Amino acid sequence: MEMNMDMDGDGDEGEGEFGHSSSDSSAPASSQTSLLQLALFILFIVLLTLFLSLQRLSTFRFFAKALSYYVWVSILSVAMIPVCALRGPTLENLRFVRSVVSHLQWLYGVEVKVEGREYLLNPEPCVIVANHQSALDFIGLMEVMPPHCAPVAKRQLAWAGPFGLMAILCKVVFIDRAHAQAAKLKLAQLAIQMHKEKLKIWIYPEGTRHIGETLLDFKRGAFHLAVQAQVPIIPIIFSSYREFYCVSERRFHQGTVRVRILPPWETFGKEAEDVPHLTDSIRAAMIETFQGISGLQMKKTHSEGLRQRQTEKE
């Protein structure tokens, strides 16, 4: 009994001592935890405030959205490569690619509205010429491009990572602009291939991207190809992206691209000497359409009217 009582007494004292010691040691640990939580909370508030502030900056939004576009297209290319590789290089892969990337319009807020699709229904070969503005043209291309159509691109695109490999698997026609003779030979071979395979060819005659109130001068390769193959030329015009996408002004938000497909221009009976006039005529028609569907003529007329009234007042 005495032993038990002593043990109980010792236990009480020990418990009291240990309890007091435990309370003392846990106090600093608890304080450190609280300080850490407070620091993390403050850091979170600072980062959240910074993020929300940056979100208000058009430059930040532009680069974030543009970068995500390139990254996402690359990721999609990587995902599609195995499926397309099983089929080998074929234009049929473009149908698969088109179905996969159709969500890009919704994801990036770029709505594509098309007029004149009926001019692309003819299964016969033709040369399609379109204006070229930015990497966003890929969205419009996938929306408008008819079946059995091969886009033409510069040779360097074949080395553009996963996207370049996808282009190879989709049988994109690569032209080496640095070697004019090789490019002419490639176009001559393409003229024969168009008739054998009932192939449509999509070309950007400006040769480079351009966002402005008009179109750049056209290179004549597409028109020589059409005359050599004696196939019609179908102009396709995309309205200006400038209202919603502009690199120099760091702008990239939701917008609508209006696409107008013009009736075919016949080349039957035309020869090489007719190419310059044919090129200039189609370019003039495309510029007029481009300015019309982009609202540039109305804006230009309005601004000219304001300047004229201001001059009259002075």
Backbone bond lengths (Angstrom), bond angles and torsions (degrees), N, CA, C in turn:
res aa  C-N    CA-C-N  psi(-1)  N-CA   C-N-CA  omega(-1)  CA-C   N-CA-C  phi
1 M - - - 1.455 - - 1.516 109.84 -
2 E 1.372 115.94 -45.80 1.454 119.16 -179.85 1.518 109.67 -64.12
3 M 1.331 115.20 -38.97 1.448 119.50 179.97 1.513 110.12 -62.95
4 N 1.317 113.70 -43.08 1.449 118.06 -179.65 1.505 111.19 -65.39
5 M 1.314 114.35 -41.42 1.450 118.21 -179.09 1.513 109.75 -64.74
6 D 1.385 116.58 -42.05 1.459 119.66 178.75 1.515 111.29 -61.81
7 M 1.328 114.47 -40.85 1.453 118.69 -179.75 1.526 110.88 -64.54
8 D 1.359 113.60 -41.07 1.457 117.67 178.98 1.514 110.36 -64.23
9 G 1.337 114.65 -41.04 1.462 118.56 -178.93 1.509 110.27 -65.67
10 D 1.367 115.47 -45.22 1.463 118.80 178.69 1.521 110.70 -60.69
11 G 1.346 112.89 -37.80 1.467 117.44 -179.26 1.519 110.93 -64.37
12 D 1.348 116.62 -39.96 1.458 119.46 -179.41 1.513 110.74 -63.77
13 E 1.353 113.49 -44.22 1.453 116.95 -179.12 1.530 110.87 -64.79
14 G 1.343 114.62 -44.22 1.468 118.64 179.65 1.505 111.44 -61.35
15 E 1.342 115.44 -41.32 1.453 119.02 -177.68 1.513 110.50 -64.48
16 G 1.360 112.43 -38.27 1.455 116.47 179.03 1.512 110.72 -66.30
17 E 1.344 116.41 -42.18 1.447 119.55 -178.79 1.516 111.06 -66.54
18 F 1.355 113.02 -47.51 1.477 117.01 -179.62 1.519 111.08 -64.17
19 G 1.332 116.43 -40.16 1.454 120.42 179.19 1.513 110.64 -61.36
20 H 1.314 117.39 -40.98 1.455 121.32 -179.95 1.528 110.25 -67.93
21 S 1.349 115.33 -40.93 1.462 120.61 179.94 1.525 110.82 -66.10
22 S 1.354 117.52 -41.89 1.452 122.50 -179.59 1.512 110.19 -63.13
23 S 1.321 116.82 -40.61 1.455 121.08 -179.82 1.519 110.51 -63.99
24 D 1.361 114.90 -39.90 1.464 118.81 -179.62 1.518 111.95 -66.17
25 S 1.381 116.94 -41.23 1.463 120.75 -176.39 1.527 112.15 -75.32
26 S 1.336 117.49 -29.41 1.461 119.91 -178.12 1.523 112.09 -78.80
27 A 1.306 116.54 -21.49 1.462 120.07 -178.49 1.523 111.82 -62.03
28 P 1.366 119.06 -49.67 1.460 119.06 178.37 1.525 112.04 -63.25
29 A 1.338 117.72 -39.57 1.463 120.93 179.83 1.516 110.59 -62.66
30 S 1.328 115.89 -41.78 1.459 120.22 178.52 1.522 110.88 -64.46
31 S 1.326 115.34 -39.17 1.472 119.87 179.59 1.525 110.45 -65.94
32 Q 1.344 115.93 -41.22 1.458 119.96 179.07 1.517 111.29 -63.50
33 T 1.321 116.46 -41.16 1.464 120.59 178.15 1.518 111.14 -62.38
34 S 1.326 115.43 -43.47 1.464 119.84 179.71 1.526 110.78 -63.35
35 L 1.350 115.32 -41.97 1.464 118.88 179.24 1.522 111.31 -64.71
36 L 1.343 115.88 -39.67 1.459 120.40 178.69 1.523 110.82 -64.38
37 Q 1.336 116.47 -44.07 1.466 120.35 178.14 1.526 111.02 -61.98
38 L 1.342 115.61 -40.73 1.453 120.01 179.15 1.536 110.81 -64.73
39 A 1.335 115.56 -41.93 1.470 120.02 179.44 1.523 110.95 -63.89
40 L 1.340 116.15 -43.11 1.460 119.94 178.67 1.521 110.97 -64.82
41 F 1.319 116.36 -39.06 1.464 119.65 179.02 1.535 110.93 -64.65
42 I 1.335 115.69 -43.34 1.467 119.66 178.37 1.523 110.35 -63.73
43 L 1.357 116.17 -42.42 1.463 120.12 178.31 1.527 110.92 -61.36
44 F 1.332 115.57 -41.35 1.465 119.61 178.37 1.529 111.20 -61.99
45 I 1.322 116.82 -43.58 1.461 121.14 179.66 1.523 110.66 -63.57
46 V 1.346 115.88 -41.60 1.463 120.29 179.66 1.537 110.36 -63.58
47 L 1.341 116.58 -47.07 1.456 120.50 -178.91 1.531 111.11 -65.44
48 L 1.333 116.29 -39.88 1.456 120.34 178.91 1.527 110.43 -63.90
49 T 1.330 115.75 -43.50 1.466 120.02 178.29 1.522 110.87 -63.21
50 L 1.342 115.36 -42.34 1.462 119.80 179.05 1.525 110.84 -63.41
51 F 1.336 115.22 -43.67 1.465 119.38 -179.23 1.526 111.11 -63.16
52 L 1.353 116.56 -45.68 1.455 120.13 179.46 1.520 111.73 -64.68
53 S 1.338 115.61 -34.05 1.461 119.41 177.52 1.526 110.40 -67.88
54 L 1.336 115.60 -43.39 1.456 119.43 179.65 1.521 111.74 -65.81
55 Q 1.329 114.67 -32.00 1.460 118.42 179.04 1.522 111.30 -61.76
56 R 1.326 115.84 -25.67 1.452 120.24 -179.07 1.522 111.75 -80.11
57 L 1.323 116.29 -12.27 1.453 119.96 -179.35 1.526 109.88 -89.37
58 S 1.318 116.76 125.18 1.458 120.85 -178.48 1.523 111.66 -63.08
59 T 1.328 116.49 -34.15 1.470 119.90 179.91 1.525 110.84 -62.18
60 F 1.335 115.95 -45.37 1.465 119.78 179.42 1.526 110.49 -62.94
61 R 1.328 115.87 -45.43 1.465 119.48 -179.67 1.526 110.93 -62.43
62 F 1.328 116.14 -40.26 1.462 119.77 -178.69 1.527 110.94 -61.38
63 F 1.345 116.31 -53.03 1.463 119.65 -176.63 1.531 111.60 -66.47
64 A 1.339 116.35 -37.80 1.467 119.33 179.52 1.528 110.89 -64.07
65 K 1.332 116.04 -44.25 1.464 119.87 -177.68 1.523 111.46 -72.68
66 A 1.340 115.96 -41.03 1.469 119.32 179.86 1.524 110.76 -65.32
67 L 1.337 116.41 -42.94 1.461 120.02 179.36 1.522 110.75 -63.73
68 S 1.327 116.55 -41.65 1.459 119.43 -179.65 1.527 110.80 -64.40
69 Y 1.331 117.14 -32.78 1.471 121.16 178.53 1.531 110.03 -63.35
70 Y 1.333 116.51 -50.34 1.464 120.46 -179.95 1.533 111.14 -62.53
71 V 1.328 115.84 -42.76 1.463 119.99 -178.37 1.530 110.56 -65.59
72 W 1.331 116.45 -44.50 1.460 119.88 -177.35 1.520 111.55 -66.49
73 V 1.328 117.14 -40.79 1.470 119.94 177.39 1.530 110.25 -62.64
74 S 1.333 116.85 -38.15 1.466 120.38 177.74 1.525 111.08 -65.61
75 I 1.334 116.35 -41.58 1.468 120.53 178.65 1.531 110.28 -63.33
76 L 1.318 116.44 -43.26 1.463 120.21 177.82 1.526 110.93 -62.01
77 S 1.328 116.00 -38.71 1.469 119.80 178.51 1.515 111.03 -62.36
78 V 1.330 116.45 -44.86 1.466 120.91 178.39 1.528 110.38 -59.38
79 A 1.334 115.87 -41.94 1.465 120.18 -178.15 1.527 111.89 -68.56
80 M 1.331 117.30 -31.83 1.472 120.36 -176.33 1.526 113.31 -87.08
81 I 1.318 117.60 -20.16 1.468 121.19 -175.98 1.535 112.61 -55.63
82 P 1.343 120.33 -48.04 1.472 119.37 -178.86 1.535 112.84 -58.75
83 V 1.345 116.91 -41.74 1.461 120.27 -179.13 1.529 110.44 -65.29
84 C 1.335 116.13 -45.95 1.470 120.35 -178.86 1.527 111.33 -68.94
85 A 1.328 116.69 -33.06 1.464 120.04 -179.17 1.527 111.46 -65.82
86 L 1.323 116.56 -30.43 1.460 120.10 178.60 1.527 111.22 -64.11
87 R 1.326 116.72 -32.03 1.462 120.86 179.03 1.527 112.13 -84.87
88 G 1.335 115.00 -21.94 1.453 118.94 -174.57 1.519 109.95 82.70
89 P 1.332 118.58 173.17 1.466 121.63 -179.99 1.533 111.48 -61.72
90 T 1.312 116.42 116.33 1.463 121.69 179.87 1.519 109.73 -159.70
91 L 1.332 115.44 150.16 1.458 120.06 177.92 1.522 112.02 -66.50
92 E 1.313 116.95 -20.03 1.465 120.30 178.99 1.525 111.18 -62.77
93 N 1.321 116.90 -24.65 1.465 119.57 178.00 1.524 111.74 -64.31
94 L 1.336 117.09 -26.57 1.462 119.91 179.64 1.524 111.74 -64.42
95 R 1.316 116.62 -31.88 1.467 119.96 177.46 1.524 110.11 -65.45
96 F 1.321 115.81 -41.18 1.459 120.59 177.88 1.526 110.43 -65.43
97 V 1.326 116.40 -45.68 1.466 121.14 179.36 1.527 110.02 -59.95
98 R 1.310 115.72 -43.46 1.468 120.04 -179.31 1.518 111.33 -59.20
99 S 1.318 117.63 -41.70 1.467 120.68 -179.68 1.527 111.70 -67.80
100 V 1.324 116.61 -34.61 1.464 120.51 -177.95 1.524 111.73 -73.39
101 V 1.342 117.04 -39.83 1.474 120.00 -173.80 1.526 112.67 -92.95
102 S 1.326 118.08 5.88 1.468 120.13 -177.58 1.526 112.32 -61.17
103 H 1.332 117.59 -22.91 1.464 121.10 -178.73 1.525 113.19 -74.97
104 L 1.334 118.06 -10.14 1.464 120.62 -177.13 1.536 111.51 -61.89
105 Q 1.326 117.08 -32.60 1.466 119.61 177.58 1.526 110.32 -59.68
106 W 1.330 115.28 -47.34 1.469 119.93 -179.76 1.520 111.15 -69.71
107 L 1.328 116.90 -43.17 1.463 121.01 -174.25 1.525 111.84 -63.82
108 Y 1.329 117.36 -39.50 1.462 120.67 -176.46 1.526 113.04 -107.34
109 G 1.316 116.49 8.81 1.457 120.07 173.53 1.507 114.06 66.85
110 V 1.335 117.34 31.10 1.461 121.84 179.49 1.530 108.16 -109.90
111 E 1.316 115.90 101.33 1.472 121.05 -179.31 1.523 109.43 -89.95
112 V 1.322 116.30 131.00 1.464 121.58 -178.90 1.532 109.08 -110.69
113 K 1.337 115.77 117.60 1.460 121.66 178.17 1.527 108.69 -111.13
114 V 1.323 116.41 128.08 1.471 121.29 -171.49 1.524 111.54 -117.28
115 E 1.327 115.36 134.13 1.465 122.42 173.06 1.535 108.80 -117.93
116 G 1.324 115.81 137.66 1.457 120.27 173.93 1.516 115.06 89.58
117 R 1.321 117.70 25.73 1.473 120.13 179.09 1.530 112.27 -58.81
118 E 1.322 116.10 -25.06 1.468 119.49 -176.15 1.528 112.35 -61.36
119 Y 1.336 116.68 -23.56 1.463 119.02 -179.20 1.531 112.53 -74.41
120 L 1.317 116.40 -10.28 1.464 120.57 179.14 1.522 112.42 -101.24
121 L 1.317 116.91 1.47 1.464 120.27 -175.96 1.523 113.04 -76.91
122 N 1.325 117.41 -21.86 1.467 120.53 -179.87 1.530 109.97 -64.26
123 P 1.336 118.45 123.61 1.468 120.47 -177.23 1.532 114.29 -74.08
124 E 1.319 117.01 -7.63 1.460 120.34 -178.63 1.531 110.74 -70.55
125 P 1.336 116.41 155.69 1.467 119.94 -178.97 1.523 112.13 -65.07
126 C 1.310 116.58 152.59 1.458 122.22 177.51 1.523 108.45 -161.55
127 V 1.321 116.03 168.63 1.465 122.08 173.92 1.523 107.60 -110.98
128 I 1.317 116.66 125.25 1.466 122.34 178.58 1.525 108.32 -102.42
129 V 1.331 116.62 128.10 1.463 120.80 176.58 1.530 108.32 -116.29
130 A 1.328 116.70 133.65 1.467 121.72 -177.31 1.524 109.93 -138.61
131 N 1.328 115.83 153.58 1.467 119.58 176.08 1.526 110.02 -77.82
132 H 1.330 115.30 151.14 1.464 122.93 -171.30 1.527 109.32 -121.84
133 Q 1.357 117.13 118.80 1.462 119.57 -174.60 1.522 114.76 -116.22
134 S 1.321 117.75 -44.66 1.468 119.45 -177.02 1.519 109.82 -163.70
135 A 1.333 115.50 -175.49 1.457 120.55 177.10 1.525 111.71 -64.56
136 L 1.329 117.13 -19.29 1.462 120.55 177.24 1.521 112.02 -68.20
137 D 1.343 117.19 -12.80 1.466 120.04 176.68 1.520 111.62 -57.78
138 F 1.330 116.17 -24.29 1.466 120.42 179.50 1.531 110.74 -59.94
139 I 1.351 116.55 -36.79 1.465 120.52 179.31 1.522 110.10 -65.18
140 G 1.333 116.23 -46.26 1.457 120.17 179.25 1.515 112.80 -67.49
141 L 1.324 115.93 -38.22 1.467 120.89 178.35 1.515 111.11 -58.55
142 M 1.338 116.49 -46.22 1.455 121.00 -179.24 1.524 112.17 -67.16
143 E 1.326 117.18 -27.34 1.465 121.29 -179.90 1.527 111.73 -79.32
144 V 1.333 117.21 -36.12 1.463 121.14 -170.25 1.529 113.12 -100.08
145 M 1.303 118.16 -32.50 1.467 122.03 -170.71 1.534 112.32 -55.45
146 P 1.328 117.14 126.76 1.467 120.50 -178.75 1.525 111.07 -77.17
147 P 1.327 117.71 168.84 1.471 120.68 176.87 1.523 111.56 -63.15
148 H 1.303 115.11 152.67 1.458 123.19 176.98 1.536 111.76 56.27
149 C 1.312 113.77 47.02 1.462 120.81 -179.74 1.524 108.76 -122.99
150 A 1.326 116.29 132.28 1.465 121.60 -179.09 1.526 109.62 -110.72
151 P 1.334 117.98 118.89 1.459 120.23 175.80 1.535 110.30 -73.75
152 V 1.325 115.65 148.26 1.468 121.38 174.68 1.525 108.18 -104.65
153 A 1.323 116.62 134.81 1.460 121.30 -178.33 1.521 110.34 -139.65
154 K 1.317 115.71 160.67 1.461 119.07 177.06 1.524 109.84 -69.79
155 R 1.318 115.43 152.19 1.466 122.49 -173.61 1.524 112.90 -57.44
156 Q 1.343 117.27 -32.98 1.463 120.81 -176.04 1.527 112.97 -61.96
157 L 1.342 116.71 -24.63 1.459 119.58 -178.48 1.527 111.71 -64.08
158 A 1.316 117.25 -26.21 1.466 120.63 -179.76 1.522 111.79 -63.06
159 W 1.348 116.88 -20.63 1.466 121.27 -178.85 1.518 112.19 -102.40
160 A 1.330 117.11 13.50 1.466 121.26 -177.21 1.521 111.74 -85.94
161 G 1.326 116.84 55.97 1.462 122.11 174.48 1.517 113.57 58.89
162 P 1.350 116.91 -143.82 1.473 120.75 -178.31 1.527 112.76 -59.52
163 F 1.334 117.00 -35.36 1.464 119.91 179.97 1.530 110.38 -64.56
164 G 1.330 116.22 -39.30 1.457 120.10 178.23 1.518 112.40 -64.55
165 L 1.333 115.87 -40.59 1.467 119.63 178.06 1.523 110.72 -65.51
166 M 1.340 116.27 -38.47 1.457 119.52 176.24 1.526 110.88 -62.09
167 A 1.334 115.97 -39.93 1.464 120.34 179.26 1.528 110.82 -62.01
168 I 1.317 116.59 -39.96 1.468 121.30 178.18 1.533 109.99 -62.96
169 L 1.336 116.20 -44.70 1.466 120.60 -179.14 1.527 112.14 -68.03
170 C 1.342 116.74 -21.72 1.466 120.94 178.05 1.529 111.75 -93.81
171 K 1.331 116.71 7.78 1.468 123.33 177.79 1.528 113.25 59.48
172 V 1.335 115.31 39.30 1.460 119.27 170.73 1.527 107.55 -63.01
173 V 1.334 116.91 139.30 1.466 121.58 -179.42 1.523 108.68 -87.05
174 F 1.311 116.76 118.95 1.462 121.10 -178.56 1.526 110.24 -98.73
175 I 1.339 114.73 132.34 1.458 121.84 179.23 1.524 109.06 -117.05
176 D 1.321 116.12 130.06 1.467 121.19 177.74 1.525 108.54 -91.55
177 R 1.326 116.69 97.89 1.457 120.79 -176.29 1.526 112.97 -68.59
178 A 1.312 116.35 -20.90 1.462 119.46 -178.56 1.527 111.58 -71.30
179 H 1.333 117.53 -18.71 1.462 121.84 -179.51 1.530 108.27 -122.24
180 A 1.333 115.70 93.52 1.468 122.11 -173.92 1.523 112.41 -58.74
181 Q 1.328 117.39 -40.87 1.451 120.76 -177.50 1.525 110.98 -65.36
182 A 1.333 116.05 -42.47 1.467 120.36 178.57 1.523 110.52 -65.34
183 A 1.337 116.54 -36.54 1.461 120.73 179.49 1.532 110.53 -66.17
184 K 1.337 116.71 -41.23 1.469 120.49 178.62 1.528 111.29 -64.61
185 L 1.331 115.99 -39.80 1.462 120.20 178.49 1.521 110.48 -64.57
186 K 1.341 116.20 -39.72 1.461 120.77 179.04 1.527 110.54 -63.08
187 L 1.330 117.36 -41.97 1.458 121.40 179.44 1.523 111.35 -66.69
188 A 1.339 116.37 -36.51 1.468 120.03 177.91 1.532 110.54 -63.98
189 Q 1.333 116.37 -41.96 1.464 120.65 177.21 1.527 110.62 -65.36
190 L 1.331 115.17 -36.02 1.459 120.40 -178.81 1.524 111.28 -67.82
191 A 1.329 116.96 -34.13 1.469 121.53 178.64 1.521 110.70 -61.26
192 I 1.325 116.18 -39.62 1.470 120.55 177.92 1.526 110.51 -71.48
193 Q 1.326 116.25 -42.52 1.461 121.64 -178.12 1.528 111.53 -63.28
194 M 1.338 116.85 -34.71 1.463 120.70 -178.74 1.528 111.58 -58.13
195 H 1.330 116.42 -42.34 1.462 119.98 -178.58 1.526 111.74 -75.60
196 K 1.310 116.54 -36.57 1.466 119.70 -179.97 1.521 111.67 -65.05
197 E 1.349 116.20 -38.70 1.465 120.65 -172.61 1.524 113.10 -109.76
198 K 1.357 117.68 7.07 1.468 121.09 -176.96 1.530 109.62 52.68
199 L 1.303 114.44 51.47 1.456 121.88 -169.75 1.523 111.88 -97.03
200 K 1.319 115.70 137.11 1.459 121.74 170.43 1.538 108.37 -99.19
201 I 1.322 116.23 142.82 1.464 121.06 -178.61 1.521 109.30 -119.89
202 W 1.320 116.44 129.04 1.473 122.61 -179.76 1.535 107.99 -105.35
203 I 1.345 116.60 122.41 1.471 121.05 -177.21 1.529 109.66 -132.26
204 Y 1.339 115.96 141.55 1.466 122.39 171.56 1.529 107.53 -98.50
205 P 1.331 118.56 98.44 1.470 120.30 -172.61 1.526 114.67 -69.24
206 E 1.340 117.89 -16.36 1.468 119.26 176.60 1.527 110.60 -67.73
207 G 1.321 115.79 -28.91 1.460 119.87 176.49 1.509 115.12 84.50
208 T 1.335 117.94 -15.08 1.453 120.91 179.32 1.521 109.06 -154.28
209 R 1.320 117.04 165.16 1.464 120.81 -178.16 1.526 110.80 -75.10
210 H 1.320 114.29 143.88 1.464 118.39 -179.94 1.522 109.82 -159.06
211 I 1.343 116.49 126.28 1.460 121.84 174.02 1.524 107.61 -116.16
212 G 1.310 117.04 113.54 1.455 121.67 -178.98 1.515 110.43 -162.23
213 E 1.331 116.74 -166.09 1.456 121.06 -178.68 1.524 112.56 -90.21
214 T 1.322 117.18 -0.68 1.456 121.37 177.41 1.524 108.64 -146.46
215 L 1.324 117.61 -172.96 1.458 122.19 178.95 1.525 109.25 -109.26
216 L 1.313 116.10 152.23 1.459 120.58 176.41 1.527 109.70 -70.57
217 D 1.330 116.02 166.71 1.465 119.90 174.82 1.525 109.43 -60.55
218 F 1.331 115.27 143.09 1.462 120.40 -177.88 1.527 110.72 -88.29
219 K 1.315 114.92 137.51 1.461 120.36 167.55 1.538 107.10 -78.12
220 R 1.311 117.33 148.55 1.464 120.52 -168.61 1.528 114.70 -93.19
221 G 1.341 117.79 1.68 1.460 120.05 -177.02 1.517 113.33 -56.71
222 A 1.352 116.93 -44.04 1.466 120.90 -178.93 1.519 111.55 -62.20
223 F 1.323 117.29 -36.82 1.456 122.42 -176.10 1.536 110.98 -78.78
224 H 1.328 116.33 -34.53 1.463 119.80 172.42 1.527 110.08 -63.80
225 L 1.329 115.58 -40.52 1.470 120.04 179.28 1.525 110.60 -61.54
226 A 1.338 116.76 -45.93 1.463 120.51 -178.36 1.526 111.46 -64.22
227 V 1.342 116.79 -41.55 1.465 120.51 179.86 1.520 110.31 -68.68
228 Q 1.323 116.46 -41.20 1.457 120.03 -179.84 1.528 111.10 -64.47
229 A 1.335 116.41 -39.51 1.467 120.56 179.66 1.522 112.43 -86.04
230 Q 1.344 116.58 -9.87 1.461 122.18 -178.33 1.532 110.97 56.66
231 V 1.336 115.07 47.58 1.462 121.01 178.05 1.530 108.69 -120.11
232 P 1.333 117.53 155.05 1.463 119.78 -179.07 1.530 112.72 -69.43
233 I 1.320 114.55 159.87 1.474 122.09 176.05 1.524 107.64 -111.65
234 I 1.324 116.19 128.45 1.461 121.16 178.92 1.532 108.86 -113.08
235 P 1.323 118.30 110.91 1.470 120.33 177.52 1.531 111.40 -79.59
236 I 1.324 115.92 136.22 1.466 122.04 175.25 1.521 107.82 -125.14
237 I 1.322 115.69 126.08 1.461 120.33 -175.05 1.523 109.92 -117.57
238 F 1.329 115.38 127.06 1.464 122.77 175.17 1.530 108.26 -101.07
239 S 1.317 116.96 132.14 1.463 120.06 179.74 1.525 110.47 -64.23
240 S 1.316 116.18 163.70 1.464 121.59 -177.66 1.532 111.23 -63.14
241 Y 1.319 116.30 138.55 1.467 121.81 176.43 1.528 111.83 -83.88
242 R 1.319 116.87 -7.12 1.456 121.10 -165.81 1.530 114.18 -56.64
243 E 1.330 117.35 -29.84 1.466 120.16 -179.00 1.530 112.18 -65.31
244 F 1.330 116.93 -29.08 1.469 118.78 -177.26 1.527 113.53 -124.96
245 Y 1.337 116.88 -14.63 1.464 119.37 -179.72 1.522 109.63 -140.17
246 C 1.336 115.74 121.04 1.459 120.37 179.51 1.522 108.53 -154.38
247 V 1.321 116.32 117.51 1.462 120.50 -177.08 1.526 111.13 -66.60
248 S 1.328 117.54 -45.56 1.467 120.41 -176.10 1.520 112.32 -64.38
249 E 1.337 117.31 -30.13 1.457 121.52 179.89 1.528 112.58 -100.78
250 R 1.325 116.31 7.16 1.468 122.39 177.25 1.540 111.13 51.65
251 R 1.320 115.27 55.28 1.455 120.29 -177.73 1.519 109.71 -126.65
252 F 1.348 114.80 129.70 1.464 120.85 177.28 1.524 107.78 -156.59
253 H 1.324 115.71 94.49 1.461 120.12 177.04 1.522 109.36 -136.89
254 Q 1.309 117.52 -169.24 1.457 121.07 -175.06 1.526 110.94 -67.25
255 G 1.317 115.83 147.08 1.452 119.78 179.48 1.515 111.58 -170.40
256 T 1.321 115.52 175.24 1.465 122.56 -178.34 1.522 110.33 -119.87
257 V 1.326 115.96 133.34 1.464 122.21 174.34 1.523 107.45 -104.92
258 R 1.311 115.83 120.35 1.466 120.67 176.84 1.526 108.88 -95.61
259 V 1.305 114.97 127.58 1.467 120.70 -177.70 1.525 108.44 -117.02
260 R 1.324 115.54 128.52 1.458 119.70 176.68 1.524 109.58 -122.23
261 I 1.327 115.50 124.61 1.464 122.14 178.81 1.529 107.64 -99.46
262 L 1.322 116.77 122.04 1.457 121.59 -178.01 1.531 110.78 -88.04
263 P 1.329 116.75 158.61 1.475 119.73 177.01 1.529 110.89 -60.80
264 P 1.327 117.14 154.57 1.477 121.01 -178.11 1.531 112.03 -63.57
265 W 1.315 115.31 143.48 1.460 122.86 171.58 1.524 107.12 -100.28
266 E 1.315 116.05 117.71 1.462 120.61 -177.01 1.535 110.92 -74.67
267 T 1.313 115.44 143.90 1.475 120.84 177.82 1.526 111.29 -119.79
268 F 1.325 116.74 3.47 1.454 119.96 -177.64 1.534 110.50 -59.72
269 G 1.303 116.24 127.45 1.456 121.56 179.66 1.510 114.26 87.69
270 K 1.327 117.97 -8.77 1.465 120.88 179.37 1.528 110.04 -82.13
271 E 1.327 114.76 154.32 1.458 120.89 -179.38 1.521 110.05 -125.73
272 A 1.322 115.59 179.89 1.463 120.87 -174.33 1.524 112.54 -56.50
273 E 1.341 117.58 -36.81 1.466 120.04 -178.26 1.529 112.79 -69.58
274 D 1.350 116.31 -13.67 1.466 120.05 178.06 1.528 112.34 -86.40
275 V 1.314 116.88 -10.27 1.468 120.97 -174.46 1.526 113.25 -61.47
276 P 1.336 121.04 -46.44 1.470 119.80 -179.68 1.527 113.32 -56.80
277 H 1.330 117.01 -46.38 1.471 119.98 179.89 1.522 110.70 -66.98
278 L 1.320 117.10 -39.41 1.467 121.55 178.14 1.526 110.08 -61.81
279 T 1.315 116.45 -44.21 1.461 121.57 179.62 1.522 111.26 -60.96
280 D 1.332 116.09 -48.66 1.466 120.45 -178.42 1.523 111.92 -64.79
281 S 1.314 116.92 -37.69 1.470 120.63 -178.86 1.523 111.25 -66.62
282 I 1.326 116.20 -45.39 1.469 119.74 -179.92 1.519 110.77 -67.76
283 R 1.310 117.00 -39.30 1.477 120.05 177.91 1.527 110.46 -61.66
284 A 1.326 117.49 -43.86 1.464 120.79 179.50 1.528 110.94 -61.07
285 A 1.335 116.87 -41.90 1.469 120.83 178.99 1.524 110.82 -66.05
286 M 1.318 116.78 -38.55 1.466 120.52 179.96 1.528 111.33 -69.72
287 I 1.337 117.42 -37.99 1.463 120.49 178.14 1.524 110.44 -63.99
288 E 1.340 116.00 -44.47 1.465 119.69 178.99 1.526 111.15 -60.87
289 T 1.323 116.28 -43.13 1.466 120.53 178.78 1.519 110.75 -67.13
290 F 1.327 116.48 -42.78 1.471 121.40 -179.71 1.521 111.05 -58.54
291 Q 1.313 116.96 -47.86 1.459 120.46 -179.54 1.518 111.17 -67.40
292 G 1.333 116.48 -34.32 1.455 120.08 179.32 1.515 113.12 -67.11
293 I 1.330 117.63 -49.85 1.473 120.44 -177.51 1.524 112.04 -76.21
294 S 1.337 116.56 -15.55 1.467 120.47 177.89 1.520 111.98 -91.65
295 G 1.350 116.91 -7.64 1.457 120.04 -178.41 1.512 113.02 74.69
296 L 1.330 117.20 15.20 1.465 120.23 -175.29 1.524 111.22 -75.05
297 Q 1.310 118.04 -33.35 1.461 119.93 179.72 1.518 110.63 -65.30
298 M 1.339 116.58 -42.82 1.455 120.95 -179.64 1.524 110.33 -64.06
299 K 1.353 116.60 -44.52 1.453 120.37 -179.92 1.520 111.18 -64.32
300 K 1.343 115.42 -40.25 1.454 119.85 -178.99 1.526 110.36 -65.90
301 T 1.340 116.37 -43.11 1.456 120.59 178.89 1.522 110.94 -63.40
302 H 1.323 116.53 -40.45 1.465 121.64 179.69 1.524 110.68 -64.11
303 S 1.335 116.66 -45.97 1.466 120.31 -179.39 1.522 111.21 -65.85
304 E 1.350 116.40 -37.45 1.459 119.59 177.79 1.530 110.61 -65.98
305 G 1.338 117.12 -37.28 1.453 120.96 177.29 1.513 112.26 -64.01
306 L 1.345 116.14 -41.58 1.456 120.44 177.69 1.526 111.51 -62.75
307 R 1.336 116.01 -42.40 1.464 119.61 179.49 1.526 111.03 -65.15
308 Q 1.349 115.79 -38.40 1.460 119.63 -179.80 1.525 110.92 -65.87
309 R 1.357 117.54 -42.58 1.459 120.35 178.97 1.517 111.66 -65.77
310 Q 1.345 114.98 -36.42 1.454 119.31 178.64 1.521 110.83 -65.46
311 T 1.353 115.05 -39.84 1.466 119.94 178.34 1.510 111.75 -64.85
312 E 1.353 116.61 -39.42 1.457 121.39 179.51 1.520 111.28 -64.34
313 K 1.364 115.95 -38.13 1.458 119.13 178.73 1.523 111.26 -65.64
314 E 1.346 115.16 -38.67 1.459 118.97 -179.50 1.536 110.98 -69.28
